[in-house]
Amino acid sequence: MTAAILIKSFLELAFIALLLYGFMKEEKVITFEQKVWRILFVNYRRYRRKKRYAKMRKNRDFRLYDSGAPKKQADGVTHVA
């Protein structure tokens, strides 16, 4: 028996065992799936929000002036921080 066949057989047996466990403990599996789904969904929302805030921070173009009043640019826009 080669190593590949041995690994394949082990994975098939593990799959069958997990499948049987899933049928026997269906409620526990369902609650676990719901927890995993909630965790993934919340983290994805946080990732999107964090990315959106980073984009907003990048797009702000406030400029600090060392002294005096801010100067108008060629297009007539004044930036103040």
Summary of the structure (lengths in Angstrom):
residues: 81
radius of gyration: 28.7
end to end distance: 73.1
largest distance: 83.4
contacts: 136
relative contact order: 0.06
helix: 69%
strand: 0%
